[in-house]
Amino acid sequence: MITSRFPQDNDLVYLAEHLRPGDIEELEAVTALKPCEAVIASVQASDPQFLRAWLADGELLCIAGCSPINTTRAAPWLLGTDLLDKHLLRLTKEARAGVDAMLAVYPVLSNVIDVRQVRVMRWLKLLGFDMLYSQEARPGFNVMRFERVAHV
């Protein structure tokens, strides 16, 4: 069963110690932060109403949130453990509802993802995001800009 809760301190520590290799690579591509620092920074930057730890049968899959850019734009994000890949499709229904709730507050959701995260990009498309363009985050590391705009 997939459940969610507000992240607890031990969730942040566990996630930082068990990040998927793809998320570690992405963090290296777009930030200079260590995994623990990136998890804490992401959580601190998030709108608390959209900050969730997702679990499958009591085991942490990921922590996800939405970081406001301004009053109409926000950056959705997700950092996961290796278990996330096994349960990604099971998480889709809950994720769709979460994205819809974010769009009700922030009509434009936009962020970047490491282009090597092909499976996650396909999942983002299932959630209604468009892949806009690829750009170089730093030499040798490309990211894809993804976005979803609320229908008015």
C-alpha positions in Angstrom: 0.0 0.0 0.0 1.2 3.5 -0.9 0.9 6.1 1.9 2.2 9.5 2.6 3.0 11.8 5.5 4.8 15.0 6.3 8.5 14.1 6.2 10.1 13.3 9.6 13.8 14.1 10.4 14.7 10.4 10.1 13.1 10.3 6.6 15.6 13.1 5.5 18.6 11.2 6.9 17.4 7.9 5.4 16.8 9.4 2.0 20.2 11.2 1.9 21.9 7.8 2.7 19.8 5.8 0.2 19.4 8.2 -2.8 19.0 6.5 -6.2 22.1 6.7 -8.3 20.2 8.7 -10.9 19.3 11.4 -8.3 22.9 11.6 -7.1 24.0 12.1 -10.6 21.4 14.8 -11.1 22.4 16.6 -8.0 26.0 16.5 -9.2 24.9 18.0 -12.5 22.9 20.9 -11.2 24.2 21.6 -7.7 27.4 21.6 -5.7 25.5 20.1 -2.7 26.2 16.8 -1.0 23.1 14.5 -0.9 22.3 15.4 2.7 22.6 19.1 2.0 20.4 18.8 -1.1 17.7 16.9 0.7 17.6 19.5 3.6 17.7 22.4 1.1 14.9 21.0 -1.0 12.7 20.4 2.1 13.4 23.9 3.5 12.6 25.6 0.2 9.2 23.7 -0.2 5.7 25.0 0.4 4.8 22.9 3.5 1.3 22.1 2.2 2.9 20.1 -0.7 5.8 18.4 1.1 5.3 14.7 1.4 7.2 11.5 2.2 5.9 8.6 0.2 6.1 5.1 1.5 5.3 1.6 0.2 4.4 -0.9 2.8 6.1 1.4 5.4 9.4 1.8 3.4 10.4 5.2 2.2 10.2 5.6 -1.6 10.8 9.3 -1.9 10.3 12.8 -0.6 8.6 15.3 -2.9 7.7 18.9 -2.7 7.1 22.1 -4.5 9.3 25.1 -4.1 7.7 28.5 -4.8 9.5 30.7 -7.4 6.9 33.5 -7.1 3.2 33.7 -6.5 2.3 31.9 -9.8 5.3 29.6 -10.4 6.8 26.8 -8.5 9.4 24.0 -9.0 8.1 20.5 -8.3 10.8 18.1 -7.2 11.2 14.5 -6.0 14.2 12.7 -4.6 13.9 8.9 -4.2 15.4 5.7 -2.9 16.1 2.7 -5.1 12.6 1.4 -4.1 11.0 4.2 -6.1 11.7 2.6 -9.4 9.8 -0.5 -8.3 6.8 1.5 -7.2 6.8 4.4 -9.7 3.6 3.4 -11.5 1.8 2.6 -8.2 2.6 6.2 -7.1 1.1 7.7 -10.3 -2.5 8.2 -9.1 -1.4 10.0 -5.9 1.2 12.0 -7.8 -1.5 13.2 -10.3 -3.7 14.4 -7.4 -0.6 16.2 -5.9 0.3 17.9 -9.1 -3.3 19.0 -9.6 -3.3 20.5 -6.1 0.0 22.3 -6.8 -1.4 23.7 -10.0 -4.4 25.1 -8.1 -2.0 27.3 -6.1 0.9 27.7 -8.6 -0.5 27.8 -12.2 2.9 27.1 -13.7 5.0 24.2 -12.5 8.5 24.0 -14.0 11.9 22.5 -13.2 14.7 20.5 -14.8 15.6 16.9 -14.8 18.9 15.1 -15.8 18.4 13.9 -19.4 19.7 10.5 -18.3 16.6 10.0 -16.2 14.6 8.7 -19.1 12.1 6.6 -17.1 11.3 9.5 -14.8 10.8 11.8 -17.8 8.3 9.3 -19.2 6.6 9.3 -15.8 6.5 13.1 -15.8 4.7 13.0 -19.2 2.1 10.6 -17.6 1.6 13.3 -15.0 0.9 15.9 -17.8 4.2 17.6 -18.0 5.7 18.7 -21.3 9.4 18.3 -22.0 10.4 21.7 -23.4 14.1 21.8 -24.2 17.5 20.4 -23.2 20.2 22.7 -21.9 23.6 22.3 -20.5 23.6 22.6 -16.7 27.4 22.6 -16.6 30.0 21.2 -19.1 29.1 17.6 -19.9 25.8 17.6 -18.0 22.5 18.2 -19.8 19.1 18.7 -18.2 15.6 18.8 -19.7 13.3 21.7 -18.8 9.8 20.3 -18.0 6.6 22.3 -17.4 2.9 22.0 -16.8 0.6 24.9 -17.0 -2.9 24.9 -15.3 -5.8 25.1 -17.8 -7.8 28.2 -17.1 
